[in-house]
Amino acid sequence: MTVSVSKAALRVIGDQVAFLRAFVRHPLAVGAVAPSSRFLAGAVAGVVPPGARCVAELGPGTGSITRALLQRLGPEATVLALEIDPAFCQVLRRDLPDRRLRVVEAPAQRLPQVAAELGVTVEAVVSGLPFANFPAAIRHEIVGAAHGTLVAGGVFAGYGYAPFALPPLLNVHFGGHGTRFVWRNLPPAFVFTAQKPKWASARPPDGHDQG
Ligand SMILES: C[S@@+](CC[C@H](N)C(=O)[O-])C[C@H]1O[C@@H](n2cnc3c(N)ncnc32)[C@H](O)[C@@H]1O
């Protein structure tokens, strides 16, 4: 009997193995035993305006959200992916040979410096980071760096499995946040969004709850 396995299925299995390995090595930094489902990835990427020219992704892992972003964005867009795990960087460079993707092995905290070095204007920041596992000072440093790097009117989207880590940070740095729940992920997850005001007195965008 011959069993044929598609290239896509092999890639999914490979990503799962890479993820589990990374989780065993660095459970707190990886923060999940499986990559995001396409439903969660689509919900996070869906917050980004399709016409955005530069999107920063923090903690891309094996690229679930990266793929959704690349599908959504135009031919001239750039996805700047900051990942601390060198094995994940290697997987991304190997499996996503897209000239719009720039994988940088660096912590998310360095986003302002990396964006400045590359001379890009960041219109959206998406995060796959497990904020709940980080000390408060690091959480603030990362969300502050994202806010500081975004253009006025730029959007932020990240996910988490409980509503206690990211929402308070978004309230402090962006002045509010929106929430959506995605069931079809293991485990089900919240997607949290925020927008940097277009001008100082701007209110959070329509549909973004306060608190
Ligand atoms: C929960 S995984 C998410 C992976 C992928 N975005 C997904 O949704 O499937 C978290 C990722 O964040 C990375 N990470 C953790 N801390 C980081 C930091 N300070 N800067 C950049 N990446 C970080 C981990 O190596 C891992 O790839």
The ligand as an SDF file (V2000), in Angstrom:
LIG
                    3D

 27 29  0  0  0  0  0  0  0  0999 V2000
    3.1850   31.4350   20.9670 C   0  0  0  0  0  0  0  0  0  0  0  0
    4.5830   31.4180   19.8690 S   0  0  0  0  0  0  0  0  0  0  0  0
    3.7240   32.1360   18.4590 C   0  0  0  0  0  0  0  0  0  0  0  0
    4.2450   31.6880   17.1350 C   0  0  0  0  0  0  0  0  0  0  0  0
    3.3930   32.1160   15.9330 C   0  0  0  0  0  0  0  0  0  0  0  0
    3.2440   33.5540   15.8660 N   0  0  0  0  0  0  0  0  0  0  0  0
    2.0330   31.4690   15.9530 C   0  0  0  0  0  0  0  0  0  0  0  0
    1.0590   32.2090   16.2250 O   0  0  0  0  0  0  0  0  0  0  0  0
    1.9310   30.2810   15.6770 O   0  0  0  0  0  0  0  0  0  0  0  0
    5.5690   32.7460   20.5040 C   0  0  0  0  0  0  0  0  0  0  0  0
    6.7760   33.1160   19.6610 C   0  0  0  0  0  0  0  0  0  0  0  0
    7.3800   34.2930   20.1990 O   0  0  0  0  0  0  0  0  0  0  0  0
    8.8120   34.1510   20.1830 C   0  0  0  0  0  0  0  0  0  0  0  0
    9.3300   35.0820   21.2010 N   0  0  0  0  0  0  0  0  0  0  0  0
    9.2470   34.9790   22.5530 C   0  0  0  0  0  0  0  0  0  0  0  0
    9.7790   36.0660   23.1340 N   0  0  0  0  0  0  0  0  0  0  0  0
   10.1870   36.8910   22.1330 C   0  0  0  0  0  0  0  0  0  0  0  0
   10.7820   38.1820   22.0950 C   0  0  0  0  0  0  0  0  0  0  0  0
   11.0860   38.8600   23.1960 N   0  0  0  0  0  0  0  0  0  0  0  0
   11.0460   38.7240   20.8770 N   0  0  0  0  0  0  0  0  0  0  0  0
   10.7540   38.0580   19.7290 C   0  0  0  0  0  0  0  0  0  0  0  0
   10.2000   36.8340   19.7000 N   0  0  0  0  0  0  0  0  0  0  0  0
    9.9020   36.2640   20.8810 C   0  0  0  0  0  0  0  0  0  0  0  0
    9.0050   32.6730   20.4790 C   0  0  0  0  0  0  0  0  0  0  0  0
   10.2910   32.2300   20.1080 O   0  0  0  0  0  0  0  0  0  0  0  0
    7.8740   32.0700   19.6250 C   0  0  0  0  0  0  0  0  0  0  0  0
    8.2880   31.9000   18.3010 O   0  0  0  0  0  0  0  0  0  0  0  0
  1  2  1  0
  2  3  1  0
  2 10  1  0
  3  4  1  0
  4  5  1  0
  5  6  1  0
  5  7  1  0
  7  8  2  0
  7  9  1  0
 10 11  1  0
 11 12  1  0
 11 26  1  0
 12 13  1  0
 13 14  1  0
 13 24  1  0
 14 15  1  0
 14 23  1  0
 15 16  2  0
 16 17  1  0
 17 18  1  0
 17 23  2  0
 18 19  1  0
 18 20  2  0
 20 21  1  0
 21 22  2  0
 22 23  1  0
 24 25  1  0
 24 26  1  0
 26 27  1  0
M  CHG  2   2   1   9  -1
M  END
$$$$
